[in-house]
Amino acid sequence: MHKMPRLWIDYCQFMVSQCKITRSRRTFDRALRALPITQHPRIWPLYLRFAHNLPLPETAIRVYRRYLKLSPENAEEYIDYLRSVGRLDEAAIRLAAVVNDENFVSKEGKSNYQLWHELCDLISQNPDKVTSLKVGAIIRGGLTRFTDQLGKLWCSLADYYIRSGHFEKVFDSYAQFEESMIAAKMETTSELGQDEDGDIDLELRLARFELLITRRPLLLNSVLLRQNPHNVHEWHKRVKLYEGQPRQIINTYTEAVQTIDPLKATGKPHSLWVSFARFYEDNEQLDDARTIFEKATKVNYKQVDDLAAVWCEYGEMELRHENYDQALRILRKATAIPARKAEYFDSSEPVQNRVYKSLKVWSMLADLEESLGTFQSTKAVYDRIIDLRIATPQIIINYAMFLEEHNYFEDSFKAYERGIALFRWPNVHDIWNTYLTKFIDRYGGKKLERARDLFEQALDKCPAKYAKTIYLLYAKLEEEYGLARHAMAVYERATAAVEPEEQHQMFNIYIKRAAEIYGVTHTRAIYQKAIEVLPDEHARDMCLRFADMESKLGEIDRARAIYSYCSQICDPRVTAHFWQTWKEFEVRHGNEDTIREMLRIKRSVQATYNTQVNFMSSQMLKATGTEVQLEQKSVPTAVFGGLKDD
């Protein structure tokens, strides 16, 4: 009885009541396939009601798409459902299709214009969800189609651009609307034969259009500030738009500093206060500028750096007008210890309680004290910076240089010591470097033991990256004022303490200084250590230089032994220069036997490197599971058994 709709209806209702979604859907599908199409209207209402109640809309959407193939006149019902589940993109596509269908008759009695207006509202109010349609083109199409409803359609287009963030296009739409109204008015006037100059309404429209064009940047800025009133950059732009209008500029600055919440601000809110004060300063109203700065110092900024910048700008303004005492007073006030001290990064406290630890303010105060204050006041400022533990290595060096300029040499060295106690490596490198250089320049060899203690202290826990400079300075001290053997000991320590890539250079310096002080024979032990320690690339270079030195000293056997030793790390295929050098040496100083011995060693080394290559190749082939028969080459017995075959 599969052609009986009553049975299918009861069966489908029974399945729906069991809450078996998949089986219910398949049962509805079977019913639609089994029943003739004339009976489908009895099944579809149940099917759609079932689809409406499903937790996920995807099934209902697919059901509706099939339903509309049979009953396209019910498209409005599907559109309403899509809007209810948030599928606005497809709803807009369906609504656009309905609007474009001239044969469509609304079951709800809506006219084509009403449907068009619904489409405009849908796409203009949801620009982020309706992405498949060209919204601007659709609404502009309506402008040419419904000429009696231009106002609403222009508003819809403006609404779309506003919600999309295209504020410039809002203005363009408004300007086009005004322009079209002027064109229509002029056309009407010319048709009636009236004089355009006498038409007051037309003149008003032209004046309004001209004013609109003139105010475009200001209107756009107003929109952006309404969107985010805490945007510092836009407030600065607004001030520039009022250039040449002092009253408007003052009102804008006043509104800006009253409106912006520093904790929510986008940008640097203190820059508005500074610019406001600068405006008064440029107009020679210093008292008003000071009033602005005083108010600015009481604002609860988000960052301490903002308040510090205000204090510094305040001081610089006084300096520009040569009010030096006033500038010093301002900076001293900024760095005064508050009644309630707080840590610099304690965000729970207002910035006014934390600015006394701002290095920016203290640095400016130190500069002013050096230039305008006394020695004692400047020294007190630097001491206070160090006590607050906010000093940088540069501050320490500046303090020490300041003391040195006033001939307080021991005090300057104490400043270096205090800085060294504050910092660790690598930040302390510049302090040590300057300290040691200044100490040697001051005392030379008069306080040699103290200088040695300083160098040892500096080298303790010194990273290899920074050791080279200090070791060279230490060795120079020993060479000029100490003992030569101490200098050699420093160089030897340096060869082990520096970074691997600097060892070769360090050995070269060591060898050069040893040769100049003790003579070239003293460098033999250094060469031997360098060859042992350095990587093969640099060891070869050391061997060649070592052998060349021995040959110049007439120690031919020593030189030959060095060449023989070095040959073990010289692959003939790669280091042809070494073998050529050795050959030239034997030609000059050897005989037939020594040359044959060199050639034997060369073949032996060649065979060794070949064996290593073949072994690595076989290992790689085994790892990849590939079996390759390598050609076995016989090695002459002369390589291993003397020179009989030769």
C-alpha positions in Angstrom: 0.0 0.0 0.0 2.9 2.3 -0.8 0.6 4.6 -2.8 -1.6 5.4 0.2 -0.7 8.9 1.6 -2.5 8.2 4.9 -0.2 5.4 5.8 2.9 7.4 5.0 1.6 10.4 7.0 1.0 8.1 10.1 4.3 6.4 9.6 6.2 9.7 9.3 4.5 11.2 12.4 5.3 8.0 14.4 9.0 8.2 13.4 9.2 11.9 14.3 7.6 11.2 17.7 10.4 8.7 18.3 13.0 11.5 17.8 15.0 9.4 15.3 16.2 12.2 13.0 18.0 10.2 10.3 15.3 7.5 10.1 12.6 10.1 10.0 14.3 12.0 7.2 14.8 8.8 5.2 11.2 7.9 5.8 10.0 11.3 4.4 12.2 10.8 1.4 10.8 7.4 0.7 7.3 8.7 1.0 8.0 11.5 -1.6 9.5 8.9 -3.9 6.7 6.5 -3.5 3.7 8.9 -3.8 2.6 10.6 -7.0 3.5 14.3 -7.2 -0.1 15.3 -6.7 0.0 13.9 -3.2 3.3 15.6 -2.2 1.5 18.7 -0.7 0.2 16.4 2.0 3.7 15.3 3.0 5.7 18.6 2.7 4.1 20.5 5.6 5.0 17.6 7.9 8.5 17.4 6.5 9.1 21.2 6.8 7.8 21.2 10.3 10.1 18.4 11.2 13.1 20.2 9.6 12.3 23.4 11.5 12.7 21.7 14.8 16.1 20.2 14.0 19.0 21.4 16.1 21.3 22.1 13.1 20.0 24.2 10.2 21.9 22.4 7.4 19.3 19.6 7.0 16.4 22.1 6.9 18.2 24.2 4.3 18.7 21.2 2.0 15.0 20.1 2.5 13.9 23.7 1.7 16.0 23.7 -1.5 14.2 20.6 -2.7 10.8 22.0 -1.7 11.3 25.2 -3.7 12.0 23.2 -6.9 8.4 22.0 -6.5 6.9 25.2 -5.1 9.0 28.3 -6.0 6.2 30.6 -4.9 7.0 29.8 -1.3 10.5 31.4 -1.5 9.5 34.0 1.2 9.0 31.3 3.7 12.5 29.9 3.1 14.0 33.4 3.2 12.3 34.0 6.6 13.8 30.7 7.9 17.3 31.6 6.7 17.1 35.0 8.4 15.9 33.2 11.6 19.0 30.9 11.7 21.5 33.6 10.7 22.2 32.4 7.1 22.0 35.9 5.8 24.2 35.4 2.8 21.9 32.8 1.2 18.8 34.7 2.3 20.1 37.8 0.4 20.8 35.7 -2.7 17.3 34.2 -2.6 15.7 37.6 -2.0 17.7 39.1 -4.9 16.5 36.2 -7.2 12.9 37.0 -6.1 13.2 40.7 -6.8 14.7 40.0 -10.2 11.9 37.6 -11.1 9.2 39.6 -12.8 6.7 36.8 -12.6 7.0 36.3 -8.9 3.8 37.0 -6.9 4.2 37.4 -3.2 1.9 35.3 -1.0 2.2 37.9 1.7 0.9 40.6 -0.7 4.2 42.5 -0.9 5.0 44.7 -3.9 8.3 44.5 -5.8 9.4 47.7 -4.2 8.8 46.3 -0.7 10.8 43.2 -1.5 13.6 45.5 -2.9 13.5 47.6 0.2 13.8 44.4 2.4 16.8 43.4 0.3 18.5 46.8 0.8 17.9 46.7 4.5 19.3 43.1 4.8 22.4 43.7 2.8 23.1 47.2 4.2 22.7 46.2 7.8 24.9 43.1 7.6 27.9 43.9 5.4 30.1 41.4 7.2 27.7 38.5 6.7 26.4 39.1 3.1 29.5 38.6 1.0 28.3 36.9 -2.2 26.5 40.0 -3.6 27.8 43.3 -4.8 25.9 45.5 -2.4 26.9 48.8 -3.9 25.8 47.8 -7.4 22.5 46.4 -6.2 21.5 49.6 -4.3 22.7 51.8 -7.1 20.5 49.7 -9.5 17.6 50.5 -7.2 18.4 54.2 -7.5 17.8 54.1 -11.2 14.8 51.8 -10.9 12.8 53.5 -8.1 13.4 57.2 -8.8 10.6 58.2 -6.4 12.3 56.6 -3.4 15.8 58.0 -3.8 16.1 59.2 -0.1 15.6 55.7 1.4 17.9 54.0 -1.0 20.7 56.6 -0.5 20.4 56.1 3.2 20.6 52.3 2.8 23.8 52.7 0.8 25.3 55.1 3.4 24.3 52.7 6.1 26.1 49.9 4.3 29.3 51.9 3.9 29.2 53.0 7.6 28.8 49.4 8.9 31.6 48.3 6.5 34.0 51.0 7.8 34.2 52.8 4.4 33.5 56.2 5.8 34.8 58.0 2.7 32.3 56.3 0.5 29.5 57.5 2.8 30.5 61.0 2.0 30.7 60.2 -1.7 27.2 58.8 -1.6 25.9 61.9 0.2 27.7 64.2 -2.3 26.3 62.2 -5.3 22.8 62.5 -3.8 23.1 66.3 -3.4 24.6 66.5 -7.0 21.7 64.5 -8.4 19.1 66.7 -6.6 20.8 69.9 -8.0 20.8 68.4 -11.5 17.1 67.5 -11.2 16.3 71.0 -9.9 18.2 72.7 -12.7 16.4 70.5 -15.3 13.0 71.4 -13.8 13.9 75.1 -13.8 15.0 75.1 -17.4 11.9 73.2 -18.5 9.7 75.8 -16.8 11.7 78.6 -18.3 12.6 80.3 -15.1 15.8 82.2 -14.5 18.3 80.1 -12.5 19.8 83.1 -10.7 16.4 83.9 -9.3 15.7 80.5 -8.1 16.5 80.8 -4.4 16.0 77.1 -3.7 18.6 76.2 -6.3 21.1 78.6 -4.9 20.6 77.2 -1.4 21.2 73.7 -2.7 24.4 74.8 -4.5 25.6 76.6 -1.4 24.9 73.5 0.7 26.7 71.3 -1.8 29.7 73.6 -1.8 29.8 73.7 2.0 29.6 69.9 2.1 32.6 69.5 -0.2 34.6 72.0 1.9 33.7 70.2 5.2 34.5 66.7 3.9 37.7 66.1 6.0 36.1 67.5 9.1 33.0 65.3 8.7 35.1 62.2 8.1 37.1 63.0 11.2 33.9 63.5 13.2 32.7 60.0 12.2 36.0 58.4 13.2 36.0 60.2 16.6 32.4 59.1 17.2 33.5 55.6 16.5 36.4 55.9 18.9 36.6 59.1 20.9 39.9 57.9 22.5 41.8 57.9 19.2 44.7 60.4 19.9 45.8 60.5 16.2 42.4 61.6 15.0 42.3 64.4 17.5 45.7 65.6 16.2 44.3 65.5 12.7 41.2 67.5 13.8 43.5 70.2 15.2 45.3 70.5 11.9 42.0 70.9 10.1 41.3 74.0 12.1 44.7 75.5 11.2 44.4 79.3 11.3 41.4 79.3 13.6 42.9 79.7 17.2 39.6 79.6 19.0 38.6 76.4 17.3 42.0 74.8 18.0 41.7 75.7 21.7 38.2 74.3 21.9 39.4 71.1 20.1 42.3 70.6 22.4 40.1 71.2 25.4 37.5 68.8 24.2 40.2 66.2 23.4 41.9 66.2 26.8 38.5 66.1 28.6 37.1 63.3 26.4 40.1 60.9 26.2 40.4 58.3 28.9 44.2 57.7 29.1 43.6 54.0 30.1 41.6 53.4 26.9 43.5 55.7 24.6 44.8 54.6 21.2 48.2 56.3 20.9 50.0 58.5 23.3 47.5 60.7 25.2 50.3 62.9 26.7 51.1 64.2 23.2 47.8 66.1 23.2 48.7 67.9 26.4 52.2 68.7 25.0 50.8 69.9 21.7 48.2 72.0 23.6 51.0 73.7 25.6 53.2 74.1 22.6 50.3 76.0 20.8 50.2 78.5 23.7 54.0 78.7 23.7 54.1 79.4 19.9 51.6 82.3 20.6 53.8 83.7 23.3 51.4 82.8 26.1 53.9 81.1 28.5 51.7 81.3 31.6 48.9 79.5 29.8 51.4 76.9 28.6 52.6 76.4 32.2 49.0 76.0 33.3 48.5 73.2 30.7 51.7 71.4 31.7 50.7 71.6 35.4 47.3 70.0 34.6 49.0 67.4 32.4 51.2 66.3 35.3 48.1 65.4 37.3 46.6 63.1 34.7 46.5 59.4 35.5 48.3 58.0 32.5 48.5 54.3 31.7 52.3 54.3 31.4 54.9 56.1 33.6 56.8 57.0 30.5 53.9 59.2 29.4 54.1 61.3 32.6 57.9 61.4 32.3 57.6 62.7 28.8 55.3 65.5 30.1 57.8 66.6 32.8 60.7 66.5 30.2 58.7 68.6 27.7 57.8 71.0 30.5 61.5 71.5 31.4 62.6 71.8 27.7 60.0 74.6 27.2 61.6 76.6 30.1 65.0 75.9 28.6 63.9 77.2 25.2 63.0 80.5 26.9 66.2 80.5 29.0 64.4 80.1 32.3 67.2 77.8 33.6 66.4 77.9 37.3 62.7 77.2 36.5 63.7 74.2 34.4 65.9 72.8 37.3 63.0 73.4 39.7 60.6 71.5 37.5 62.9 68.5 37.1 63.7 68.4 40.8 60.0 68.5 41.5 59.4 65.6 39.1 62.0 63.4 40.8 61.0 64.2 44.4 60.1 61.2 46.4 56.3 60.9 46.8 54.6 60.5 50.1 53.6 57.0 49.0 56.4 55.3 47.2 55.6 52.5 44.7 57.6 50.2 42.4 58.0 51.4 38.8 56.0 48.5 37.3 53.2 48.4 40.0 50.2 49.2 37.8 47.9 49.3 40.8 49.4 52.6 41.8 49.0 55.9 39.9 51.9 57.0 37.8 52.5 60.1 39.9 53.7 57.7 42.7 56.0 55.9 40.3 57.6 58.6 38.2 60.3 59.2 40.7 61.9 56.0 39.3 61.8 57.1 35.7 65.3 57.1 34.2 64.1 59.5 31.4 63.4 62.3 34.0 66.6 61.6 36.0 68.8 61.6 32.9 67.5 65.0 31.9 68.0 66.3 35.5 71.6 65.0 35.5 72.3 66.8 32.2 70.8 70.0 33.5 72.8 69.7 36.8 76.0 69.1 34.8 75.4 72.2 32.7 73.7 74.6 35.3 74.1 73.1 38.7 77.1 72.7 41.1 79.5 69.8 41.4 77.8 68.6 44.6 74.3 68.9 43.3 75.3 66.9 40.2 77.1 64.3 42.2 74.0 64.0 44.5 71.8 63.3 41.4 74.0 60.6 40.1 74.3 59.0 43.6 70.5 59.1 43.9 70.1 57.3 40.5 72.4 54.6 41.6 70.7 54.2 45.0 67.4 53.8 43.2 68.9 51.0 41.1 67.7 52.5 37.9 71.1 53.4 36.4 72.2 52.0 33.1 75.9 51.3 32.1 75.9 54.5 30.2 74.8 56.5 33.3 77.6 54.9 35.3 80.2 55.8 32.6 78.8 59.4 32.4 79.1 59.8 36.2 82.6 58.5 36.3 83.6 60.8 33.4 82.0 63.7 35.1 84.0 63.0 38.3 87.2 62.6 36.2 86.7 66.0 34.5 86.7 67.6 38.0 89.9 65.7 38.9 88.1 63.4 41.4 89.9 60.3 40.0 89.4 58.0 43.0 85.8 58.9 43.2 85.4 58.1 39.5 86.9 54.7 40.1 84.5 54.2 43.0 81.6 55.0 40.6 82.9 52.3 38.2 83.0 49.9 41.2 79.4 50.7 42.1 78.3 50.1 38.5 80.1 46.8 38.4 78.2 45.8 41.5 74.9 46.7 39.9 75.3 44.8 36.6 76.3 41.3 35.4 77.8 40.2 32.1 77.3 41.1 29.3 75.9 44.5 30.5 78.9 45.2 32.6 81.4 44.8 29.6 81.4 48.5 28.7 82.0 49.6 32.3 84.9 47.2 32.8 86.4 48.2 29.5 86.3 51.9 30.3 87.3 51.4 33.9 90.4 49.4 33.1 91.5 51.7 30.3 91.1 54.8 32.5 92.9 53.1 35.5 95.9 52.2 33.3 96.0 55.7 31.8 95.9 57.2 35.3 98.4 55.1 37.2 100.3 53.1 34.6 102.6 50.8 36.5 102.4 52.7 39.8 99.7 50.5 41.2 100.4 47.3 39.3 99.1 44.9 41.9 95.8 46.7 42.1 95.6 46.7 38.3 96.2 43.0 38.2 93.5 42.4 40.8 91.1 44.5 38.7 91.9 42.4 35.6 91.4 39.2 37.5 88.1 40.4 38.9 87.0 41.4 35.4 88.0 38.0 33.9 86.1 36.1 36.6 82.9 34.8 35.0 83.7 36.8 31.8 81.9 35.2 28.8 84.2 34.0 26.0 82.6 36.5 23.6 84.0 39.5 25.6 87.3 38.0 26.9 89.5 38.9 24.0 89.6 42.7 24.6 90.2 42.4 28.3 93.0 39.8 27.9 94.8 41.9 25.3 94.5 45.0 27.6 95.9 42.8 30.5 98.8 41.5 28.4 99.6 45.1 27.2 99.8 46.2 30.9 102.2 43.4 31.7 104.3 44.1 28.7 104.6 47.8 29.4 104.8 47.8 33.2 105.1 44.2 34.5 107.0 41.1 33.6 107.3 39.5 30.2 106.6 36.0 31.6 103.4 37.4 33.1 102.4 38.8 29.7 103.1 35.4 28.1 101.0 33.7 30.8 98.1 36.1 30.0 98.4 35.3 26.3 98.4 31.6 27.0 95.2 31.9 29.2 93.6 34.0 26.4 94.1 31.3 23.8 91.9 29.0 25.9 89.4 31.6 27.1 88.3 33.2 23.9 85.6 31.9 21.5 86.7 29.0 19.1 86.6 31.3 16.0 88.9 33.8 17.7 91.5 31.2 18.9 93.5 31.3 15.7 93.8 35.0 15.8 94.8 34.9 19.5 97.5 32.3 18.8 98.9 34.5 16.0 99.1 37.5 18.4 100.7 35.2 21.1 103.3 33.9 18.6 104.1 37.4 17.4 104.6 38.8 20.8 106.6 35.8 22.1 108.9 36.1 19.0 109.5 39.8 19.6 110.2 39.4 23.4 112.0 36.1 23.6 112.9 35.2 20.1 111.5 32.8 17.6 112.8 29.7 19.3 110.5 30.4 22.2 107.5 30.0 19.9 108.0 26.2 19.3 105.8 25.2 22.3 103.2 27.8 21.3 103.1 26.3 17.8 102.8 22.8 19.1 99.9 23.7 21.4 98.1 25.7 18.6 98.4 22.6 16.3 96.9 20.4 19.0 94.0 22.8 19.9 93.0 24.4 16.6 90.7 22.8 14.1 92.3 21.1 11.0 91.8 24.2 8.8 93.8 26.4 11.1 96.2 23.7 12.3 97.4 23.2 8.7 98.3 26.9 8.5 100.1 26.7 11.8 102.1 23.6 10.6 103.2 25.3 7.5 104.3 28.4 9.4 106.0 26.3 12.0 107.9 24.2 9.4 108.9 27.4 7.5 110.3 28.8 10.8 112.3 25.7 11.5 113.7 25.6 8.0 114.8 29.2 8.3 116.6 28.3 11.5 118.4 25.4 9.7 116.4 22.7 11.6 115.6 20.7 8.4 114.8 17.4 10.3 112.4 19.3 12.6 110.7 20.9 9.6 110.4 17.5 7.9 108.9 15.9 11.0 106.3 18.7 11.1 105.4 18.2 7.5 105.0 14.5 8.1 102.8 15.1 11.1 100.6 17.6 9.3 100.2 15.3 6.3 97.8 13.1 8.3 95.2 15.8 8.2 95.8 16.8 4.6 93.7 15.0 1.9 95.7 15.3 -1.3 92.6 15.9 -3.3 91.7 18.9 -1.2 94.9 20.4 0.2 97.1 20.4 -2.9 98.9 23.5 -1.6 100.3 21.7 1.4 101.7 18.8 -0.7 103.2 21.3 -3.2 104.9 23.2 -0.4 106.3 20.0 1.1 107.6 18.9 -2.3 109.3 22.3 -2.9 110.9 21.9 0.6 112.3 18.5 -0.3 113.5 19.7 -3.6 115.5 22.4 -1.8 116.7 20.6 1.3 116.1 16.8 0.7 117.4 14.0 -1.5 115.9 11.1 -3.5 115.1 9.0 -0.4 113.3 11.8 1.3 111.2 12.6 -1.8 110.3 8.9 -2.2 109.3 8.8 1.5 107.1 11.9 1.0 105.4 10.2 -2.0 104.9 7.1 0.0 103.2 9.0 2.8 101.1 10.8 0.2 99.8 7.5 -1.2 99.2 6.2 2.3 97.2 9.3 3.3 95.3 9.0 0.0 94.4 5.4 0.7 93.3 6.3 4.2 90.9 8.9 2.9 89.6 6.6 0.2 89.0 3.8 2.7 87.1 6.3 4.9 85.0 7.4 2.0 84.3 3.8 0.9 83.3 2.9 4.5 80.9 5.8 4.8 79.4 5.0 1.4 78.8 1.4 2.4 77.2 2.5 5.7 74.9 4.9 3.8 73.9 2.2 1.3 73.2 -0.2 4.1 71.0 2.4 5.8 69.0 2.9 2.7 68.7 -0.8 2.0 70.4 -0.6 -1.4 72.9 -3.2 -2.4 75.5 -1.9 -4.6 78.6 -3.9 -5.6 81.5 -1.5 -5.1 84.5 -2.2 -7.3 87.4 -3.4 -5.1 90.6 -1.7 -6.0 93.8 -3.3 -4.9 96.2 -1.1 -3.0 99.9 -1.6 -3.9 101.8 -3.4 -1.2 104.3 -0.5 -1.3 101.8 1.6 0.6 102.0 -0.7 3.6 105.2 -2.7 3.1 107.9 -0.1 2.4 109.2 1.0 -1.0 110.0 -2.3 -2.6 107.5 -1.8 -5.4 108.9 1.6 -6.2 
